[in-house]
């Protein structure tokens, strides 16, 4: 258990040591003999009328597997308490329906039970989803005194640490994802963790090209602000903050929590595009190239750039 600052509030981040106890339930709920057969036979099955192909990267990613495991452990640990999820643990209807069958209620989203955060009691248990929650939502939960079980994916937390570092250093975080996705909302809240820190959310190649056009000096300010009206921090000014970009990206493999290959046209195209234009704009050290032992020019600190590649939400 991780004891946090405050009056008696606690956050569990490492489960409850009940992994073996719930393993059988997880196998029963999610194991598929057909998937086993396909994996053992070249990932395909052909009959007279049907040809079935299974992706080699199939199944829950590590973060989702851990989150679902923690949910089952929490139900076993607190059999007589009210259990809540802030929202869907992952965007997978089957998993969320199963959790509801186990008596776990939802505070928001399409499965909302009608219970508000303000209705929570200290003996209640609240699970944070694999996407994580914003800093404001976490603070609201802490004030209720409830027990919090944090199932946030470790890779998501790594992104948070990176953007928090950027914020402290005075950089603008360029976040790759959907601006209204739970994980992006949580990441953006960390990108504003320091006074004056800013962020910009870029969803796809078209939006990445809009950013690059502005870096090149070819962009239209009004059109840029309209495009990113919902995707930037309050007070973001493209004329002031684009020179201090650093890239980060959301970790969610896709909305259902399944492992899948990166899409063509995804971050592998967008990051090199942004690197190229930031290189032209700021020089080698502006793109994170190591032209001195510290990786930057002392006289150009505000234009350094580094990248962190993650699989974007689909």
C-alpha positions as CSV (number, residue, x, y, z in Angstrom):
1,X,0.0,0.0,0.0
2,X,1.2,3.5,-0.8
3,X,0.2,5.9,2.0
4,X,-0.5,9.4,0.6
5,X,-0.4,12.8,2.2
6,X,-3.6,13.8,3.9
7,X,-5.9,12.7,6.6
8,X,-5.9,8.9,6.4
9,X,-6.4,8.5,2.7
10,X,-4.6,5.6,1.1
11,X,-3.9,4.4,-2.4
12,X,-3.2,0.8,-3.2
13,X,-0.9,0.5,-6.3
14,X,0.5,-3.0,-6.0
15,X,-2.5,-5.2,-5.7
16,X,-3.3,-7.3,-2.6
17,X,-1.2,-10.4,-3.2
18,X,-4.3,-12.3,-4.3
19,X,-3.2,-13.0,-7.9
20,X,-3.2,-16.8,-7.4
21,X,-6.6,-16.7,-5.7
22,X,-8.3,-14.9,-8.6
23,X,-6.4,-16.6,-11.4
24,X,-9.0,-19.3,-11.9
25,X,-11.8,-16.7,-12.2
26,X,-9.9,-14.8,-14.8
27,X,-9.2,-18.0,-16.9
28,X,-12.9,-19.0,-16.6
29,X,-14.1,-15.5,-17.7
30,X,-11.6,-14.8,-20.5
31,X,-9.9,-18.0,-21.7
32,X,-10.7,-19.3,-25.1
33,X,-9.8,-22.8,-26.4
34,X,-10.3,-21.6,-29.9
35,X,-7.6,-18.9,-29.5
36,X,-5.3,-21.5,-28.0
37,X,-5.8,-23.7,-31.0
38,X,-5.1,-20.8,-33.4
39,X,-2.0,-19.8,-31.6
40,X,-0.7,-23.3,-31.7
41,X,-1.4,-23.8,-35.4
42,X,0.1,-20.9,-37.2
43,X,-2.6,-18.4,-36.2
44,X,-5.1,-19.6,-38.8
45,X,-7.8,-22.1,-39.2
46,X,-9.3,-23.0,-42.6
47,X,-12.4,-25.0,-43.2
48,X,-14.4,-25.6,-46.4
49,X,-16.3,-22.3,-46.1
50,X,-14.4,-20.2,-43.6
51,X,-10.8,-19.1,-43.3
52,X,-10.0,-17.7,-39.8
53,X,-6.9,-15.6,-39.2
54,X,-5.7,-14.5,-35.7
55,X,-3.4,-11.5,-35.2
56,X,-0.1,-12.5,-33.6
57,X,-0.4,-9.6,-31.3
58,X,-3.7,-10.6,-29.7
59,X,-5.0,-10.4,-26.1
60,X,-4.9,-7.9,-23.3
61,X,-1.9,-5.7,-23.2
62,X,0.1,-5.8,-19.9
63,X,-1.5,-2.7,-18.4
64,X,-5.1,-3.9,-19.1
65,X,-4.3,-7.4,-17.8
66,X,-3.0,-5.8,-14.6
67,X,-6.0,-3.5,-14.2
68,X,-8.5,-6.3,-14.6
69,X,-6.5,-8.5,-12.2
70,X,-6.6,-5.7,-9.6
71,X,-10.4,-5.3,-10.0
72,X,-10.9,-9.0,-9.3
73,X,-8.4,-8.9,-6.3
74,X,-10.3,-5.8,-4.9
75,X,-13.6,-7.7,-5.0
76,X,-12.0,-10.6,-3.2
77,X,-10.2,-8.3,-0.7
78,X,-13.4,-6.3,0.2
79,X,-16.3,-8.7,-0.2
80,X,-18.7,-6.6,2.0
81,X,-17.8,-3.1,0.9
82,X,-19.2,-1.0,-1.9
83,X,-16.8,-1.0,-4.9
84,X,-16.8,1.6,-7.6
85,X,-14.9,2.3,-10.8
86,X,-14.6,6.0,-11.8
87,X,-15.5,5.0,-15.4
88,X,-15.0,2.0,-17.7
89,X,-11.8,0.1,-16.6
90,X,-11.1,-0.3,-20.3
91,X,-13.4,0.2,-23.4
92,X,-14.4,-3.4,-23.6
93,X,-18.1,-4.1,-23.0
94,X,-17.6,-7.7,-22.0
95,X,-15.1,-6.8,-19.3
96,X,-17.2,-4.0,-17.9
97,X,-20.4,-6.1,-17.9
98,X,-18.6,-8.8,-16.0
99,X,-17.4,-6.3,-13.4
100,X,-21.0,-5.1,-12.9
101,X,-22.1,-8.7,-12.4
102,X,-19.5,-8.9,-9.6
103,X,-21.1,-5.9,-7.9
104,X,-18.7,-3.2,-9.0
105,X,-20.6,0.0,-9.8
106,X,-19.6,2.9,-12.0
107,X,-19.4,6.6,-11.0
108,X,-19.6,7.9,-14.6
109,X,-19.9,7.0,-18.2
110,X,-22.5,4.8,-19.9
111,X,-22.6,2.4,-17.0
112,X,-23.0,5.1,-14.3
113,X,-25.0,3.8,-11.3
114,X,-26.2,7.2,-10.2
115,X,-23.7,7.5,-7.3
116,X,-21.7,10.7,-7.4
117,X,-18.2,11.2,-6.0
118,X,-19.7,13.4,-3.2
119,X,-21.9,10.4,-2.1
120,X,-18.9,8.2,-1.4
121,X,-18.1,7.2,2.2
122,X,-14.7,6.5,3.8
123,X,-15.3,2.7,3.8
124,X,-16.0,2.7,0.1
125,X,-13.4,1.4,-2.4
126,X,-12.8,3.2,-5.7
127,X,-10.8,1.7,-8.6
128,X,-9.0,4.0,-11.0
129,X,-9.1,2.7,-14.6
130,X,-6.1,1.6,-16.7
131,X,-6.3,5.1,-18.4
132,X,-5.8,6.8,-15.0
133,X,-7.7,9.9,-13.9
134,X,-6.9,13.7,-13.9
135,X,-5.3,15.3,-11.0
136,X,-8.5,17.2,-10.2
137,X,-10.6,14.0,-10.1
138,X,-8.0,12.3,-7.9
139,X,-8.2,15.2,-5.5
140,X,-12.0,15.0,-5.4
141,X,-11.7,11.3,-4.5
142,X,-9.1,11.8,-1.8
143,X,-11.3,14.4,-0.1
144,X,-14.0,11.7,0.4
145,X,-11.5,9.6,2.5
146,X,-12.4,6.5,0.4
147,X,-9.9,3.7,-0.3
148,X,-8.4,4.1,-3.7
149,X,-7.1,1.2,-5.8
150,X,-5.0,2.6,-8.6
151,X,-4.9,0.3,-11.7
152,X,-3.3,2.9,-14.0
153,X,-1.0,1.3,-16.6
154,X,2.7,1.7,-15.7
155,X,3.5,3.0,-19.2
156,X,0.8,5.7,-18.8
157,X,2.4,6.7,-15.5
158,X,5.8,7.0,-17.4
159,X,4.2,9.5,-19.8
160,X,2.9,11.5,-16.8
161,X,6.3,11.7,-15.3
162,X,7.7,12.9,-18.6
163,X,5.2,15.7,-19.1
164,X,5.5,16.7,-15.5
165,X,9.2,17.0,-16.1
166,X,8.6,19.1,-19.2
167,X,6.2,21.3,-17.2
168,X,8.9,22.0,-14.6
169,X,11.4,22.8,-17.3
170,X,9.1,25.3,-18.9
171,X,8.4,23.3,-22.1
172,X,5.1,22.9,-24.0
173,X,4.1,19.2,-24.1
174,X,2.9,18.1,-27.5
175,X,0.7,15.1,-26.8
176,X,-0.3,12.6,-29.4
177,X,-3.9,11.3,-28.8
178,X,-7.6,12.1,-28.8
179,X,-8.2,15.2,-26.7
180,X,-11.4,13.8,-25.2
181,X,-10.0,10.4,-24.3
182,X,-9.8,9.6,-20.6
183,X,-6.1,9.0,-20.8
184,X,-5.4,12.2,-22.7
185,X,-7.4,14.2,-20.2
186,X,-5.3,12.7,-17.4
187,X,-2.1,13.3,-19.2
188,X,-3.0,16.9,-20.0
189,X,-3.7,17.6,-16.3
190,X,-0.1,16.5,-15.5
191,X,1.2,18.7,-18.4
192,X,-0.2,21.7,-16.6
193,X,1.3,20.7,-13.2
194,X,3.6,23.7,-13.1
195,X,2.7,27.4,-13.2
196,X,2.6,28.6,-16.8
197,X,3.1,25.2,-18.4
198,X,1.2,24.4,-21.6
199,X,0.2,21.5,-23.8
200,X,-1.1,20.9,-27.3
201,X,-2.9,17.6,-28.3
202,X,-2.3,16.3,-31.9
203,X,-4.5,13.5,-33.1
204,X,-3.4,12.5,-36.6
205,X,-1.1,13.3,-39.5
206,X,-3.3,16.2,-40.7
207,X,-3.0,17.9,-37.4
208,X,0.7,17.2,-37.2
209,X,1.1,18.9,-40.6
210,X,-0.8,21.9,-39.3
211,X,1.7,22.2,-36.4
212,X,4.6,21.8,-38.9
213,X,3.1,24.4,-41.2
214,X,3.0,26.8,-38.3
215,X,6.6,26.0,-37.3
216,X,7.7,26.7,-40.9
217,X,5.9,30.1,-40.8
218,X,3.3,29.1,-43.3
219,X,0.3,28.6,-40.9
220,X,-2.7,30.8,-40.4
221,X,-3.1,31.8,-36.7
222,X,-6.9,31.9,-36.8
223,X,-7.3,28.6,-38.5
224,X,-4.7,27.0,-36.1
225,X,-6.6,28.2,-33.1
226,X,-9.9,27.0,-34.5
227,X,-8.4,23.5,-35.3
228,X,-7.0,23.1,-31.8
229,X,-9.7,25.0,-29.9
230,X,-10.4,22.0,-27.7
231,X,-7.0,20.5,-27.9
232,X,-4.7,23.0,-26.1
233,X,-4.2,24.4,-22.6
234,X,-5.9,27.6,-21.6
235,X,-3.8,30.5,-22.8
236,X,-1.8,28.5,-25.4
237,X,-0.4,30.9,-28.0
238,X,1.2,29.2,-31.1
239,X,3.4,32.2,-31.7
240,X,4.9,32.0,-28.2
241,X,4.8,28.3,-27.3
242,X,5.6,26.3,-30.4
243,X,9.4,26.8,-30.0
244,X,9.3,24.9,-26.8
245,X,7.6,21.7,-27.9
246,X,8.4,18.3,-26.5
247,X,6.5,15.3,-27.7
248,X,4.8,12.7,-25.6
249,X,2.0,10.2,-26.5
250,X,-0.7,8.1,-25.0
251,X,-0.1,4.5,-24.3
252,X,-3.5,3.0,-25.0
253,X,-3.1,0.4,-27.7
254,X,-6.7,0.8,-28.6
255,X,-10.0,1.6,-27.0
256,X,-10.7,-2.1,-26.1
257,X,-7.4,-2.7,-24.4
258,X,-6.2,-5.2,-27.0
259,X,-2.7,-5.4,-28.3
260,X,-2.5,-4.4,-32.0
261,X,0.3,-3.3,-34.3
262,X,0.7,0.4,-34.9
263,X,-1.4,1.7,-37.7
264,X,0.2,3.0,-40.8
265,X,-0.2,6.8,-40.6
266,X,0.0,6.7,-36.8
267,X,2.7,8.1,-34.6
268,X,5.5,6.5,-36.6
269,X,4.7,8.9,-39.4
270,X,3.8,11.9,-37.3
271,X,6.8,11.9,-35.0
272,X,9.4,11.9,-37.8
273,X,7.4,14.6,-39.5
274,X,7.6,16.8,-36.4
275,X,11.2,15.9,-35.8
276,X,12.1,17.0,-39.3
277,X,10.5,20.4,-39.0
278,X,11.7,21.0,-35.5
279,X,15.2,20.1,-36.8
280,X,14.9,22.8,-39.5
281,X,13.5,25.3,-37.0
282,X,15.8,24.7,-34.1
283,X,18.8,22.8,-35.4
284,X,20.2,19.4,-34.3
285,X,19.9,20.0,-30.6
286,X,16.4,21.1,-31.1
287,X,15.5,17.6,-32.1
288,X,17.3,15.9,-29.3
289,X,20.5,15.1,-31.3
290,X,23.6,14.8,-29.1
291,X,25.9,17.6,-30.3
292,X,27.3,18.1,-26.9
293,X,27.6,15.9,-23.7
294,X,24.5,17.4,-22.2
295,X,22.4,17.0,-25.4
296,X,21.7,20.7,-25.9
297,X,23.2,24.1,-26.7
298,X,23.5,26.4,-23.6
299,X,22.3,29.4,-25.6
300,X,19.3,27.6,-27.1
301,X,17.7,25.8,-24.1
302,X,14.2,26.9,-25.0
303,X,14.2,25.1,-28.3
304,X,15.5,21.7,-27.3
305,X,13.3,18.8,-28.4
306,X,13.0,15.2,-27.4
307,X,10.5,12.5,-28.4
308,X,8.8,9.8,-26.6
309,X,6.9,7.3,-28.8
310,X,3.9,5.5,-27.6
311,X,1.0,3.7,-29.3
312,X,-1.8,6.1,-29.8
313,X,-5.5,5.4,-28.9
314,X,-7.4,4.4,-32.0
